[in-house]
């Protein structure tokens, strides 16, 4: 299950979705016509606190940066070996 992470004790904000979380992209997000499943590979936070995620779409071999509002967590996490080649430094 994808865990919603709490703010850090040091005052820093944690992200809602974890690295390697499997997500569904809402229809119409980032110009997408269909709902697709992807894997979170990166995260970013704007000055206003809004979260954005780099989502990898295996079937296309593409990554897109999407807002949290455009993503629905599936409750699954991928194994690192399923995403990164063996011997990769990621």
Helices and strands as residue ranges (DSSP letters): E 21-25, G 29-31, E 36-45, E 51-57, E 62-67, G 68-70, E 71-77, H 80-83
